[in-house]
Amino acid sequence: MTVRKRVLTVFAEHAILIALGIMFLVPVVFVALTSVMNSGQTLTGALWPKPWEWSNYQRAFEKAPVASWFLNSLLYAGGSTLFMLVSSVPMAYVLARVRIRFANPIFFAVIVAMLLPPQVIQVPIYVLWAHLHLVGTLWPLVLPHLFGHAFSIFLLRQFFLTIPQEYTDAARIDGNGEWGILTRVMVPMAKPGIAAASIFMFFQSWNDYYGPLLYTSENPDNWPIAYGLASFHGTHSTDWGVIMAVTVLATLPVVVVFFFAQRVFVEGITLTGVKG
Amino acid sequence: MTSTRSLPRPSVAKPRPAMRTRSLLASRLPVWSMMILGLIGLAVFFLYPLLANLYFSFTNYDLAGAPHWTGLRNYVYLFTQDSRVGKAALNTLWFVVILVPVRMVFSLGIGLLLSRRKTARGFWRTVFYLPALVPPVASVVGFVFLFNPGTGPINAVLRHLGITGPLWFNDPALSKPSLLLLGLWMAGDVMVIFLAALLDVPKDQYEACELDGANGWQRLRFVTLPNIRPVLLFSAVTGVIAALQYFTEAAVASMIANGKTGIDAGTDQLLGYPDDSLLTYTQWMYVQGFNSFQLGYASTMAVVLFLIAAAVMAVLLRRAGLFTKAQG
């Protein structure tokens, strides 16, 4: 390649990257700007707020129980994450390190449960919760995680596999049982993996719409923010400024957590992309 | 810390079978105690519903009474009489055959661009990845507002340029392509995986390629793609399975673009707006199962979905033998 051609290629690549980057940021910027416009402005296709209507954020809390939606999202996401850790860390350890009978069929079931669309088994599970009179509460969303979360088990197992076997062996020679090896050796060494699994679980629950639609739509007291946001529009259909303010509020926690845990996050997602 | 474990027992010449079983049980107890919650979960929230769903699919069941056996009637209705299920399946098919490959090619393109950057790669990765984290409901609400034909900023910008903007989410012909744009904006999760795989391709293979005088296209075709094949396969399969259950983006886009909301207020009319163009298979299943409480029929739809998803999964599990083995 001639020098001239090389320079041109680098230049073109940069131009494409910058153009794409702007296209990716434009929606965020527009939504953020609209969240501080008054309702008249949002209906005229204005691109810049004038005046800056910061009271939209205050009005969001007045017009809808946004605080309660946040609390429910915290309960849903926090509870799921806690339960997932209790159930899935030990199971992932066994699947990664202990020779047991039926290991292959169990792992196969975990993989299939992870990949299968949840709708395939939705009806009987709904019937189960209906018989327990728990439809309308957050329990059907949170409690199943106390009994293993397939994706987390898979992710954690992949992470445990990267820890050298020698550490496990040494701990065993020192007289540790399986629980001792797990709590004293594996968990401290797998902290990044456990953090990644926790963040994924938290975000998935925070962002979930289908679950709350299925189980809590009949009871507005138990709506999480993702479900509340989708329903907010109907009652305030022209007040785009306030709607965008709620949109920003729903997104903010996720973005903040991401910036604090970016490295852990990207490592985790890469691990899910298959390395046997 | 003191170990609670006792010292090794003096070996007994001939342990009786009963005793050996008991000591074996005792030594395996911690392992099974680690698995017990997960195993209960697999039984109660996976195997049981899979079987119960199959049974329900042959019944008429509305939660009020017991399931009433009706044989193949639900299946006959699904394949010959339900006019909206066909439409819904075709819409879902659109997302499978258009959204998935376009998203993959787009992500691969960005991944390739970033893998060639030596500076500020982390910054760009964040820019392209961040939208994938935004709650899908928030993304859809934002996009429907931005692409709002009359008052949205996108058409306002187009007006400034002298172009009459289309109706986007309100046009049956453009509603799915509008969701495709949203899908590309949210493609960062695929991009991050591709980028990691691209950075893992051995450098010497590129150098050998260069010596042979290969051009850029040949380098991609004979070095890059073969190296990242497992990642491409994995992401294709998970992408197809995700598209098969496409629900949230379509349902929320319909509601917001329609200007109405409340999935329980006349859901039949609301879902799929405009003109059933966004009615997907899982949405129709939701309406049948949890609005009309035709749980038997919803189970039948679930069985059909299961068969399709299982066929797609089989491709992955057969190719990646590693996946199905717990050890080794």
Chai-1 contact restraints between the chains, C-beta under 6 A:
chainA,res_idxA,chainB,res_idxB,connection_type,confidence,min_distance_angstrom,max_distance_angstrom,comment,restraint_id
A,E13,B,L113,contact,1.0,0.0,6.0,A-B,restraint_1
A,L17,B,L113,contact,1.0,0.0,6.0,A-B,restraint_2
A,G21,B,V127,contact,1.0,0.0,6.0,A-B,restraint_3
A,F24,B,V127,contact,1.0,0.0,6.0,A-B,restraint_4
A,P27,B,G142,contact,1.0,0.0,6.0,A-B,restraint_5
A,P27,B,L146,contact,1.0,0.0,6.0,A-B,restraint_6
A,F30,B,L146,contact,1.0,0.0,6.0,A-B,restraint_7
A,F30,B,P153,contact,1.0,0.0,6.0,A-B,restraint_8
A,V31,B,G142,contact,1.0,0.0,6.0,A-B,restraint_9
A,L43,B,T151,contact,1.0,0.0,6.0,A-B,restraint_10
A,G45,B,T151,contact,1.0,0.0,6.0,A-B,restraint_11
A,G45,B,A156,contact,1.0,0.0,6.0,A-B,restraint_12
A,L47,B,P153,contact,1.0,0.0,6.0,A-B,restraint_13
A,S87,B,L37,contact,1.0,0.0,6.0,A-B,restraint_14
A,S87,B,G38,contact,1.0,0.0,6.0,A-B,restraint_15
A,P90,B,M34,contact,1.0,0.0,6.0,A-B,restraint_16
A,M91,B,M35,contact,1.0,0.0,6.0,A-B,restraint_17
A,M91,B,G38,contact,1.0,0.0,6.0,A-B,restraint_18
A,V94,B,V31,contact,1.0,0.0,6.0,A-B,restraint_19
A,V94,B,M34,contact,1.0,0.0,6.0,A-B,restraint_20
A,V94,B,M35,contact,1.0,0.0,6.0,A-B,restraint_21
A,L95,B,A326,contact,1.0,0.0,6.0,A-B,restraint_22
A,V98,B,V31,contact,1.0,0.0,6.0,A-B,restraint_23
A,I100,B,V31,contact,1.0,0.0,6.0,A-B,restraint_24
A,A103,B,A326,contact,1.0,0.0,6.0,A-B,restraint_25
A,A103,B,Q327,contact,1.0,0.0,6.0,A-B,restraint_26
A,N104,B,K325,contact,1.0,0.0,6.0,A-B,restraint_27
A,N104,B,A326,contact,1.0,0.0,6.0,A-B,restraint_28
A,F107,B,A326,contact,1.0,0.0,6.0,A-B,restraint_29
A,F108,B,T324,contact,1.0,0.0,6.0,A-B,restraint_30
A,A109,B,L42,contact,1.0,0.0,6.0,A-B,restraint_31
A,A113,B,F46,contact,1.0,0.0,6.0,A-B,restraint_32
A,L115,B,I241,contact,1.0,0.0,6.0,A-B,restraint_33
A,L115,B,M313,contact,1.0,0.0,6.0,A-B,restraint_34
A,P117,B,L244,contact,1.0,0.0,6.0,A-B,restraint_35
A,P117,B,Q245,contact,1.0,0.0,6.0,A-B,restraint_36
A,P117,B,A309,contact,1.0,0.0,6.0,A-B,restraint_37
A,Q119,B,Q245,contact,1.0,0.0,6.0,A-B,restraint_38
A,Q119,B,T282,contact,1.0,0.0,6.0,A-B,restraint_39
A,V120,B,A302,contact,1.0,0.0,6.0,A-B,restraint_40
A,V120,B,L305,contact,1.0,0.0,6.0,A-B,restraint_41
A,V120,B,F306,contact,1.0,0.0,6.0,A-B,restraint_42
A,I121,B,P49,contact,1.0,0.0,6.0,A-B,restraint_43
A,I121,B,L50,contact,1.0,0.0,6.0,A-B,restraint_44
A,I121,B,N53,contact,1.0,0.0,6.0,A-B,restraint_45
A,V123,B,N53,contact,1.0,0.0,6.0,A-B,restraint_46
A,V123,B,F56,contact,1.0,0.0,6.0,A-B,restraint_47
A,V123,B,G289,contact,1.0,0.0,6.0,A-B,restraint_48
A,V123,B,L295,contact,1.0,0.0,6.0,A-B,restraint_49
A,V123,B,A298,contact,1.0,0.0,6.0,A-B,restraint_50
A,V123,B,S299,contact,1.0,0.0,6.0,A-B,restraint_51
A,P124,B,P49,contact,1.0,0.0,6.0,A-B,restraint_52
A,P124,B,A52,contact,1.0,0.0,6.0,A-B,restraint_53
A,P124,B,N53,contact,1.0,0.0,6.0,A-B,restraint_54
A,I125,B,P49,contact,1.0,0.0,6.0,A-B,restraint_55
A,P144,B,F45,contact,1.0,0.0,6.0,A-B,restraint_56
A,F147,B,L37,contact,1.0,0.0,6.0,A-B,restraint_57
A,F147,B,I40,contact,1.0,0.0,6.0,A-B,restraint_58
A,F147,B,G41,contact,1.0,0.0,6.0,A-B,restraint_59
A,G148,B,G38,contact,1.0,0.0,6.0,A-B,restraint_60
A,G148,B,G41,contact,1.0,0.0,6.0,A-B,restraint_61
A,G175,B,S3,contact,1.0,0.0,6.0,A-B,restraint_62
A,G175,B,R5,contact,1.0,0.0,6.0,A-B,restraint_63
A,G177,B,P30,contact,1.0,0.0,6.0,A-B,restraint_64
A,E178,B,P30,contact,1.0,0.0,6.0,A-B,restraint_65
A,E178,B,V31,contact,1.0,0.0,6.0,A-B,restraint_66
A,W179,B,P30,contact,1.0,0.0,6.0,A-B,restraint_67
A,N207,B,P135,contact,1.0,0.0,6.0,A-B,restraint_68
A,Y209,B,V137,contact,1.0,0.0,6.0,A-B,restraint_69
A,Y209,B,T248,contact,1.0,0.0,6.0,A-B,restraint_70
A,Y210,B,F247,contact,1.0,0.0,6.0,A-B,restraint_71
A,A226,B,P135,contact,1.0,0.0,6.0,A-B,restraint_72
A,A226,B,V137,contact,1.0,0.0,6.0,A-B,restraint_73
A,L229,B,V137,contact,1.0,0.0,6.0,A-B,restraint_74
A,A230,B,V137,contact,1.0,0.0,6.0,A-B,restraint_75
A,A230,B,V252,contact,1.0,0.0,6.0,A-B,restraint_76
A,S231,B,T261,contact,1.0,0.0,6.0,A-B,restraint_77
A,H233,B,I256,contact,1.0,0.0,6.0,A-B,restraint_78
A,H233,B,T261,contact,1.0,0.0,6.0,A-B,restraint_79
A,G234,B,K260,contact,1.0,0.0,6.0,A-B,restraint_80
A,G234,B,T261,contact,1.0,0.0,6.0,A-B,restraint_81
A,G234,B,G262,contact,1.0,0.0,6.0,A-B,restraint_82
A,S237,B,G259,contact,1.0,0.0,6.0,A-B,restraint_83
A,W240,B,F145,contact,1.0,0.0,6.0,A-B,restraint_84
A,T247,B,A138,contact,1.0,0.0,6.0,A-B,restraint_85
A,T247,B,V141,contact,1.0,0.0,6.0,A-B,restraint_86
A,T247,B,G142,contact,1.0,0.0,6.0,A-B,restraint_87
A,A250,B,P135,contact,1.0,0.0,6.0,A-B,restraint_88
A,A250,B,A138,contact,1.0,0.0,6.0,A-B,restraint_89
A,T251,B,V134,contact,1.0,0.0,6.0,A-B,restraint_90
A,T251,B,A138,contact,1.0,0.0,6.0,A-B,restraint_91
A,V254,B,L133,contact,1.0,0.0,6.0,A-B,restraint_92
A,F258,B,L133,contact,1.0,0.0,6.0,A-B,restraint_93
A,V266,B,V192,contact,1.0,0.0,6.0,A-B,restraint_94
A,I269,B,V192,contact,1.0,0.0,6.0,A-B,restraint_95
A,T270,B,A196,contact,1.0,0.0,6.0,A-B,restraint_96
A,G273,B,I193,contact,1.0,0.0,6.0,A-B,restraint_97
A,G273,B,V231,contact,1.0,0.0,6.0,A-B,restraint_98
A,V274,B,P230,contact,1.0,0.0,6.0,A-B,restraint_99
A,V274,B,V231,contact,1.0,0.0,6.0,A-B,restraint_100
A,V274,B,F234,contact,1.0,0.0,6.0,A-B,restraint_101
A,G276,B,L322,contact,1.0,0.0,6.0,A-B,restraint_102
